[in-house]
């Protein structure tokens, strides 16, 4: 076998940062203050001591996974720009807004417009780069947006736009 296909240095994937969500426009990536804090907390957790109950055979693999995730989180935290809500945006949908929507069938949902590094639709966090978020940007309560989906277009009515998270907020009211 050619030496080109062997690993003699015994090293893993040190120095390799895995692919992570990239801005569609390759411009600055944004994140909410809460998203930034959550990533910082995750970084502290993965850099902390490993649980003692890991089986010996899994410990090495999990350690490498934790090191990889720490490198990934460090790169994300260095790359993003924290965006605080601007009081002048009140009433309109911009980055960081909580938006309550109603679809054509009367189903209501609540999403926060966030950066791709913190997006999680199931948790109510919608990437600013998603088709729905792009359609919502700049709109206000009472307006409707039409969004093209693979299953066909859907119309949403904007019921409310907020910038302060209310207690007990969920993805769907």
N, C-alpha and C positions, 0 to 999 in steps of 0.2 A: 504494500500500500504506500502511496506517495505520502511524504511528510506533510504535504499541504493539507491533508485531511486528518491529521492527528493533533492532539492538544498535549504539548509537552510542558507548557508552563504551569499546568495545574490550576490556572486561573479560571474563574467563572466568567460572568458577564460584566465584570467591573468596568466602570466607565461608560457602559451603554445605557442610555436612558430610553426606555420603551416609548413607543408612539403614544401620544396623548391627544385629546381633542385639540384641533387647531382651528383658528379663526378661518372662516371661509375666505375672508378677504386678506388674510395673512397680516392684518394690522394688529394693533394693540388688543390684548384680551382683557376683558373686564370681569370683575367679581364683586359681589356684595360684601359689606363688612362682615356679615354673619358667615358667609361662605368662606371668607379668608380665615376667620377664627376657627371654623370647623376643620379646615385643612391643616392649620397650625396644630390643633389638638391631635389630629390623626398622626401628624409627623412625630409629635412627642410620644405618642403611644407606641408607634412602630420602632422608635429609637430606644424605648425603655427596655427593661429586662423581659426576657421571654418567660412565658409561663413554665413552671417546673413540671407540669403534668404531661408535657409532650413526650410521646414515645421516642426513644433514642434514634430509631431509624428515620423518623420524620423531622427531628430537630434541625438537622443540617439543611434540609430542603426549606423548611419554614424560615430559618434564619436568612437564607438567600432571598426568599420572597420578601421578607421584611426589609432587608437592605435595598432590594430593587425598588420597593414602594417608597422607601425613605428618599432615594435619589429622585424618583419621579415627583414626589411631593415638593422636594426642595426646588426642583426645576420649575414646577408650576408656580410656587410662591414667588420665585424670582422674576417670573415672566408676566404676571398679571398686574393689573392696576385696580385698586379698590375704588369703587364709585359710591359715594354717599348720595342719598336722595337730595334733590334740590327743591326747596320749598316753592320755587317758581314753576315747578312741573305739576303742582297739585291739580287734580282733575283730569290730567292727560296721562296716557300710557307711555312710560319711558322705562329705561333700565331700573330694576328694583321695585317696580310697581306690583301690587297685588291686584289682580283683575278677576272680577266675577263675571262669568259668561253664561249665556243660555243658548243651547243649540236649537235647531228646528223642531226637535221632538220635545222640547221643554226641559231637557236635562240641564242641570246647573253644575258648573265646575268653577273652581277657584285656583288660579295659578299665579305664581310670582315669576316675573321676567328676570332671569339670572344669566350668568355667563356659562359657557359650555362645560367648564370644569366643575360646576356645582349643580348642573341640571339633573333632575330626577323626576320624570313626569308622575310616577306613582306617589311621590311625596309632594306634588304640587309645584315643582320647580321646573319651569319651561325655559329652554335655552333661547337666548335672544336671537340666535341664528336659525331657529325653527321657522317653518312657513307660517304657523299661527302667530308666533311672537312678532315676526316681521310685519304681518298684516295688522296687528294691533298697535304698533308703535305710532304715537302721535294722535291716536283716537281718544275719545272721551265717552263717558257713560251716555247711553241713549243711541250711540252709533252702532251700525252693523258692519261686519266684515265677511267677505266670502273667501274661503280658503280651499284651494285645490288639494285633494288627497288622492291616493291611489284608488280608493273606492268611489271617487267622485267628489264634486264640490259640496261643501257644507257651509251654511251661514250661521254665524254667531252674533248675538246681540250683547253688547257690553252693558252690564247692569250696574257695575260699580268699579271705581278705581281708587285704591288706597296706597299710601306709602308706609303707614305704620302698621305693624303686624298686631292684630288683636289677639287677646288671650284665647287659647284653645282653638286657634285657627287650624283648619283642615283643608285638604285638597278639594273637597266638595262640600258645600254648605248643606 
